[in-house]
Amino acid sequence: MNVTVPQDVVRRLRGLGAVKTDEPLSRHTTFKTGGPADVLVVPCGVESLGEIVRICAESGLPRTVIGGGSNLLVGDRGIRGITVCVSADAFNTSGPAIEDDVVYVPASVRKEDFVSICAEKGLSGMEFLAGIPGCIGGGIIMNAGTVDGNFVDILYRIEYVDRAGELRLQDITPSMARYRHLDVEEGAIVTAGWFRLRHAEDGEAVRNRIRELLEERAKKHPLEYPSAGSVFKNPQGHSSWKLVNDAGLKSHRIGGAMVSDLHTNFIVNAGDARSADIRELIEFIRETVYIKFGVMLEPEVRLVGEF
Ligand SMILES: Cc1cc2nc3c(=O)[nH]c(=O)nc-3n(C[C@H](O)[C@H](O)[C@H](O)COP(=O)(O)OP(=O)(O)OC[C@H]3O[C@@H](n4cnc5c(N)ncnc54)[C@H](O)[C@@H]3O)c2cc1C
């Protein structure tokens, strides 16, 4: 039973979305690890999200935002206070709205759906997102991408709820983006993004490229195991997978957490991993790589909650 969130707060939240108490976050992360959220709320609309944020502020309760949970390592003791989940079930949305080459996408839409809907409509420019899990909001905040492109290359405006619960717009410029990071107002919860794509000259070629990227990923990534994708950012002038590999850590295991033998920048949950195993393995890799090569790896995966 949760002890930190008063019952009257839970009652108020129930009118604003789907609420669960003591919800195991292992159900909401692609690592399939993580302890309980005291209260998890999936907002039913953008106005409701504003109200949820105001309730958190008034009650002084901590709040944490999660999207598709594909870049998160949540502690085994879970997350205190209110966890706002902007995943595919949030906002009761009908999906992306396309007008000419501009696409408005609610933050709860899965990247996978964004890519396939735009491809069906004959648009191009979003192919690089094929195979990246999670939702649009998480992708925006992470400036997710690959060597072929990043969110900021196609994103030009976002809508978000600020710390006071007010809805705001923000134009996005390239200078706001860094590697796996977008500089937006502290505490902003992204509710939607506007993307500028191109009309494809050859729609079939776009769909083929997407298929090709998905096939390449299936060969290179250990998709049969739960993971959060690449664990470490690539340091300037290095590839993290190579540093981990050359440090002799392929298949290295701590508890149920293992360095993938297929892609050494992936840690996989090879069985009953706890988040503590994964965190310990992350620290062990950082230490080993630093001792061998003098390079301190920085995690791309975000650690939240109590370990
Ligand atoms: C198999 C696999 C492959 C991957 N490949 C790639 C890849 O090629 N490139 C890449 O960049 N990433 C990759 N990832 C990592 C991950 O998919 C991306 O970072 C993704 O964009 C995270 O989106 P999410 O919705 O899951 O966010 P989450 O993991 O839920 O959250 C990530 C961060 O965003 C914040 N956040 C989430 N939603 C919102 C919101 N609406 N408003 C404000 N903050 C929010 C969270 O607080 C957290 O700090 C991969 C992951 C896996 C499992």
The ligand as a Tripos MOL2 file, in Angstrom:
@<TRIPOS>MOLECULE
LIG
   53    58     1     0     0
SMALL
NO_CHARGES

@<TRIPOS>ATOM
      1 C1         16.1070   -2.0100  -28.6980 C.3       1 LIG1
      2 C2         16.3180   -0.5220  -28.4890 C.ar      1 LIG1
      3 C3         16.9130    0.2350  -29.4800 C.ar      1 LIG1
      4 C4         17.1140    1.6160  -29.3120 C.ar      1 LIG1
      5 N1         17.6990    2.3270  -30.3170 N.ar      1 LIG1
      6 C5         17.8520    3.6570  -30.1750 C.ar      1 LIG1
      7 C6         18.4310    4.4350  -31.2310 C.ar      1 LIG1
      8 O1         18.7960    3.9260  -32.2900 O.2       1 LIG1
      9 N2         18.5770    5.7700  -31.0180 N.ar      1 LIG1
     10 C7         18.1680    6.3820  -29.8720 C.ar      1 LIG1
     11 O2         18.3110    7.6150  -29.7530 O.2       1 LIG1
     12 N3         17.6160    5.6700  -28.8650 N.ar      1 LIG1
     13 C8         17.4440    4.3470  -28.9800 C.ar      1 LIG1
     14 N4         16.8990    3.6160  -27.9600 N.ar      1 LIG1
     15 C9         16.5520    4.2900  -26.6800 C.3       1 LIG1
     16 C10        15.1070    4.8300  -26.5980 C.3       1 LIG1
     17 O3         14.2490    4.0640  -27.4060 O.3       1 LIG1
     18 C11        14.9930    6.2930  -27.0130 C.3       1 LIG1
     19 O4         15.7700    7.1450  -26.2030 O.3       1 LIG1
     20 C12        13.5270    6.7680  -26.9630 C.3       1 LIG1
     21 O5         13.4310    7.9730  -27.6590 O.3       1 LIG1
     22 C13        12.9850    6.9640  -25.5470 C.3       1 LIG1
     23 O6         11.5930    7.2000  -25.6580 O.3       1 LIG1
     24 P1         10.5910    6.7170  -24.5340 P.3       1 LIG1
     25 O7          9.2350    7.2140  -24.8690 O.co2     1 LIG1
     26 O8         10.7190    5.2820  -24.3070 O.co2     1 LIG1
     27 O9         11.1430    7.5540  -23.2960 O.3       1 LIG1
     28 P2         11.4400    7.0370  -21.7940 P.3       1 LIG1
     29 O10        12.4850    6.0070  -21.8320 O.co2     1 LIG1
     30 O11        10.1810    6.6960  -21.1110 O.co2     1 LIG1
     31 O12        12.0280    8.3700  -21.1380 O.3       1 LIG1
     32 C14        13.2810    8.8770  -21.5470 C.3       1 LIG1
     33 C15        13.4460   10.2850  -20.9430 C.3       1 LIG1
     34 O13        12.4820   11.1570  -21.5240 O.3       1 LIG1
     35 C16        11.6430   11.7370  -20.5030 C.3       1 LIG1
     36 N5         10.2960   11.8130  -21.0890 N.ar      1 LIG1
     37 C17         9.5710   10.8250  -21.6460 C.ar      1 LIG1
     38 N6          8.4160   11.3080  -22.1550 N.ar      1 LIG1
     39 C18         8.4150   12.6510  -21.8800 C.ar      1 LIG1
     40 C19         7.5010   13.7140  -22.1470 C.ar      1 LIG1
     41 N7          6.3430   13.5150  -22.8080 N.pl3     1 LIG1
     42 N8          7.8320   14.9520  -21.7310 N.ar      1 LIG1
     43 C20         8.9940   15.1900  -21.0550 C.ar      1 LIG1
     44 N9          9.8940   14.2190  -20.7800 N.ar      1 LIG1
     45 C21         9.6030   12.9680  -21.1970 C.ar      1 LIG1
     46 C22        11.7440   10.8090  -19.3000 C.3       1 LIG1
     47 O14        11.5330   11.5270  -18.1000 O.3       1 LIG1
     48 C23        13.1940   10.3250  -19.4330 C.3       1 LIG1
     49 O15        14.0740   11.2800  -18.8770 O.3       1 LIG1
     50 C24        16.6840    2.2390  -28.1090 C.ar      1 LIG1
     51 C25        16.0600    1.4640  -27.1150 C.ar      1 LIG1
     52 C26        15.8750    0.1040  -27.2910 C.ar      1 LIG1
     53 C27        15.1790   -0.7020  -26.2300 C.3       1 LIG1
@<TRIPOS>BOND
     1     1     2 1
     2     2     3 ar
     3     2    52 ar
     4     3     4 ar
     5     4     5 ar
     6     4    50 ar
     7     5     6 ar
     8     6     7 ar
     9     6    13 1
    10     7     8 2
    11     7     9 ar
    12     9    10 ar
    13    10    11 2
    14    10    12 ar
    15    12    13 ar
    16    13    14 ar
    17    14    15 1
    18    14    50 ar
    19    15    16 1
    20    16    17 1
    21    16    18 1
    22    18    19 1
    23    18    20 1
    24    20    21 1
    25    20    22 1
    26    22    23 1
    27    23    24 1
    28    24    25 2
    29    24    26 1
    30    24    27 1
    31    27    28 1
    32    28    29 2
    33    28    30 1
    34    28    31 1
    35    31    32 1
    36    32    33 1
    37    33    34 1
    38    33    48 1
    39    34    35 1
    40    35    36 1
    41    35    46 1
    42    36    37 ar
    43    36    45 ar
    44    37    38 ar
    45    38    39 ar
    46    39    40 ar
    47    39    45 ar
    48    40    41 1
    49    40    42 ar
    50    42    43 ar
    51    43    44 ar
    52    44    45 ar
    53    46    47 1
    54    46    48 1
    55    48    49 1
    56    50    51 ar
    57    51    52 ar
    58    52    53 1
@<TRIPOS>SUBSTRUCTURE
     1 LIG1         1 GROUP 0 **** ****
